Amino acid sequence: MQITQHTGLVLEGGGMRGVFTAGVLDALMKYEVYFPYVVAVSAGALHGLSYISRQPRRARWSSIDMLKKYGYISLRSLVQNGSIFDPNILYERFPEEIIPFDYKTYEQNPATFEMVTTNCKTGRAMYLSERHDHHRMTQIAKASSALPFVSQVTFVDRIPMLDGGIVDSIPIVRSIDTGHQENVVVLTRNRGYRSTEPDVKIPKFIYKEFPRLRVALSRRTEEYNRQLDLIERMEDWGEIVVIRPERPLEVGRITQDVVKLEHLYEEGFQLGEKFCNSLSVF
């Protein structure tokens, strides 16, 4: 495989499972393997930012080292901030002071970088980019990773939004529709995985002002499993390359076990290196 102007990189989300993606992206940066188009969801969007800003290990530091130090996942944050992931630490202190984000390199990177969000009014996916407005970029990333039920609705361009994974967890179709016929997909689940969480009708008192969002949430598992079916068919037909964990995960969306997170990161890095070594041209 060669990386050309028609090659896309698709990054799944998955909360703390995203440390696998962080490992893959760090391997890509080690070998200077960069894609002209990246579309990312939720945790994949957060880690994708560090890939576009060319900051190796930044995603690892924020997901593992800083988690241990700051404990930014907590019920206390959920009560105080409306989000189980402390937004002050993640979206203000991290990029501005703790692990400074390289805005200049991000702005100058010629690649297209899209983050997926869910429009709460329409119940549909939105694919958003931002290069120069730092606040808007942060709001998009925050919205893309705003897990339903345990995060506040985030407004971008005055539109209420939540986690893009609600309606498009693996945006391979988006990449193809934007002209990228060759794709590398980074997943955070092993091959053969299917969600067994039952789809249930969301009561009207939950997100009562967003009826179409409730419909999307009620179909979330079905849609995710359908996307996994598509990915495996495309992989079997040789249409895409998939980088994914090789074993069932011990890491969930809000896992705080640093040892498990480190192991998953290292697996991602090793498989990322394996992919880089398979390329025809770097």
N, C-alpha and C positions, 0 to 999 in steps of 0.2 A: 504493500500500500504506500502511496505517496500523498502528502498533504498538498493540495492545490487550492486555487481560489474557489473551487466548488465543494470543498470539504468542510463539514460542520462538526462541531463538538457539542454534544447534548449532555447536560448534567442534571441527574435526578436529585431530589431533596432527601428528606428523611430525618430531620433533626440531628441528633448526635451521631447517627449512622453516617453523616456526611464527613466524618473524619477519614473515612475510606477515600472519598473524593479528594480531600485535602492531600492525602498521600499520593494519589495518582497525579494531581496537578503539580505537586512538588517535583515528581519524577520528570514530568514534561518540561518543567522549567530547567531542571538540571541538564537535560539534553537539548535545551533550546528548541523544543518542538512547540510551535505556536500555530493556532488555527485562525483563519480569516473571519470565522463566524462562530460565536458561542451563544447558546441559548440555555438558560439555567433556571432552576426552580428552588425556592426556599433555601435550605442550607447550601445547596449547590450554587445558588446565586451569591450567597455571602462569600463562599470560598472562591467562586469565580472572579469576584472583584479583585482578590489578591493575585490571581493569575493574570488578569488584564493589567494590573499595576506592576507586574513583574517583581513580586515580593515573596521569594521562596521562604517556606516555613512560617510565614505570618499566620496562615490559616491554622497550622498545627499549634502554634503558641496560643492563639485565641481559644481554640477548642479544647486543649488539654492542659497546658501549663497554666493558663490564666483561669481556667475552670477550677483547678485545684487551689489557686491562690485567692480567687475572688468569690467562688461559690455562687455564680450568677444564675443558677437554676434553683428556684425555691418557691415554696408555697407563700412565704413571706412576700416575695416580689409579686406573686399573683394577687395577693390581698392589697398590697400597697400601690402597685402600678397597673394592675389589670392584666399582667402578663407574667407567665411562669419564668420566662427569660427576662432578666433585668434589662430594660431598654436603656437605662442611663449608662450602664457599663458597656453594653454591646454597641450602641449606636452613637454615643457621645464620647465617653472616656477612652474607649479602645482606639477609635480612628484619630482622635485629636491629641491624646497624650500618652496612653499606655503603650499602644503599638501603632504609631503614626502611619496613616495611610498615605501613600505616594500619589497625591492627586495629580501632580504634574505629569508623571509617566502615564497614569490612567487616561488623562485627557489627550495625550499625544499618541496613544496607541491607535493605529489605523483599523484594527479589527472591529467588527460589529459585535456588541455585547448586549443581549436582550435578557431581561429578567421577567419571569412569568408571575402574574398576579391574578386573583379572582375578583372580578367586579361584583360587589355584593348586590347591586341593583339588578344586573342582568343575569347573574349566575354564570357568566362566561369568562373565558380566559382573556387577559390582556397581555401584550408583549411590549414591554417598555424599555427604552434606552435613555440614558442621560450622561453627557460628557462633562458639562461645564458648571451646572448648578449643583453644588455639593449637597445642599439641603434636599433637593428633589431626588438626587441619586440615593441618598440615605433613606428617604421615605419609601422609595420604590423597593429597595432591599428589605426594609423593615416590613413592608406590606407583603412581599413575596414569601417571607418566612413567618408570618403571623398565623400561628396554628389556631384553627377554630376552637372555640370554647375556652381556651386558656391564654388567649392574647386579645388585646384590644383591636378593634377595627382601625385601620390606618388609612388616612386620606392622602391621595395623590391627585393633584389637579382638581381638588374638591370632590373627588369620587371616592366613596368608601370601598376599601379593598381588604382582602385577606389572602392567606397562603395560596399561591398558584397551584399547589399540588391538589387542591380540592377538585379541580376540573381538568388539569393537564399535568400530571405528575412526571411524564416522560415526553417532552415536546418534540419527538422525532418528526411528526407531520409538519410542525411549524418550520423545522429546518429544511425539509424537502420543499415545502411551499415557497420558501424564500430563495430557492435556486441551488440548494446544496444536495446534490444527488448522492454524494459519498459522505458517510457519517460515522463518527466514533461516539458510542453511547456509554456513559459511565453510570452504572447502576449501583445501588447500595443494598441489594439483596442478591442471594445466590440464584443460579439458574434453577428453574422448577418451582420457585417460591410463588405462592398465591395467597393473598390475604383471606383469612377465614373470619374476619370480623363481619358480623351480619349487617346488611344495610337496613336501616330502620327509618321510618318516617319521622322527621324532626317535628316535635310539637310546635304549635303556633306561637307559644309564649317565648320560644327561643328564636332570636333574630326576627322578632315579629314584624319589623319594618322591611325585611328583605325576604319575601316569599320565594323568589327565584333562587336565592342562595340556599334556602332550606331544601328545595328540590335537588339542587346540586349535591348537597351534603347527604341527602337520602340515597343517592346513587353512587357515592364515592367508591365503595369497594368494587362494585360491578365494573365501573369505568377503569379503575386501576388494573384489575385483573385482565380486562380486555386489552389494555395497552401492553401488559406483560406478554399476552398471547401474540400480539403483533410483533413485538421485539424479537421473540424467539423464532417466529416464522421468518422474519427478515434476516436474522442471523443465520438460520439454517440454509437460506437461499443465497447466502454470500453477499447480501446487499448492504450490510452494516458490520462494523466491528464492535463488539461489546466487551467492556472491561467491568468485571463485577467480582464480588467476594466469591471464593471457591467453596466456602462452607457456610452452613446456616449460622446466622449471626447471634452473638450473645449481647449485642448492643441494641438498645431501643431508642426511641425518639428523645427521651430525657435521661438516659443513662449517665451516671456521674462516676462510675468506676474507672479511674484513670488508667489502671493496668489494662483493662479490656479495651479502652479507647486507644491506648498506645499500640496494642497488638493489631487492631483494625487499621490504624494509620499505616503501620509498617507493611501490612498486607497490601494496602493500596499502593504504597510506594514501590514495592517489589513488582507488582503486576504492571504498574506504570512503566517501570524500567524495561520489563519484558516486552511491552508494546513498542517502546522506543527502539529497542534493539531489533525489532522485526521490520522497521520501516526501511524502504528502499533508499530514500534520501532524507537526510535531516535538514 
